[in-house]
Amino acid sequence: MLFKKSWGRKQEVSLEARTDTPVQEITAELSAEELTGAPPEESLRVLPHIKFVARSEIGHARENNEDKFDFYEPDEPSLLASRGSVYLVCDGMGGHNAGQIASELAAKQFLHAYYHLGGTAQEAARNAVLLAHRYIADMASNMPSRYGMGTTLTALILKQDEGILVHVGDSRCYRLRNGTLEQLSRDHTLVAHLVAQGILTPEQAKYHPQRNVIRQAVGIEDPAEPLEPDIETFPLREGDLYLLCSDGLTDMVDDAEIETILREELPTRAAWKLVDRALANGGRDNVTVVLIAIQRLEPVAEQH
């Protein structure tokens, strides 16, 4: 399914439809073990020490902010060991403020499910996305005013000495390592698909009239192309700087300037400067920036 993330048409339905139709919570098709199992027992070997900064602005053209950032840092050593800490960005879409609702629901549903599902961290992350997807899609199908609502979801999980990227849509995750910026996430967009096929060049894709058309989103169902989040695992290094952002940043500020700002500024100043640059360059969309700096990976002595 192809659809434009930035569309803003109002759905032609009565506003009373918002409250007249009850919404039932439906889970994705997961096994009983996946739904009821606890996170596996795991010893805490490495504790990441980080600097976390976030900023979100409505921009110059929107009536509300459909972006959402959230995070969860467990206090319990056992949960830190098996699930780690989560930082995420969602960018919603849909009429009647439905995009704001979709991004809010996706963030909360994902975080709750991830910390309560069984299986490995990667399995729990995948299933948490599918549960959030099912929940939002069911709400949209039961409430005409919510028709077409959905959201991107890009999450970074810091688990011991590993990073786990969870991704759907066209929000992005970057890593600055040794002064070089790398995009870790893969855009689920029409133009990215055309670039991968060799039909467009990356430069042509930047200015293509359908650059905001995305192929997958949490809450948007397509039987021909079922939702499957990207899950990537990689080692963390001290000094890494991770950027999660909505396309309100990347549509307004190119990668070269993002790299320069991240390389030259400390995290707090960098987050403010990135958003300021997006606003100064037009601010046509909501813009959200989350920065996670890996300051130290502390070995944890084994408990006997």
Buried (B, 14 or more C-beta within 10 A) or exposed (E): EEBBBBEEEEBEBEEEBBEEBEEEEBBBEBEEEBBEBEBBEBEBBBBBEBEBBBBBBBBEEBEEBBBBBBBBEBEEBBBBBBBBBBBBBBBBBBBBBBBBBBBBBBBBBBBBBBBBBBBBBBBBBBBBBBBBBBBBBBBBBBBBBBBBBBBBBBBBBBBBBBBBBBBBBBBBBBBBEEEEBEBBBBBBBBBBBBBEEEEBEEEEBEEBEEBBBBBBBBBBBEEEEEBEBBBBBEEBEEEBBBBBBBBBBBBBBEEEBBBEBBEEBEBEEBBBBBBBBBBEBEBBBBBBBBBBBBBEBEEBEEEE
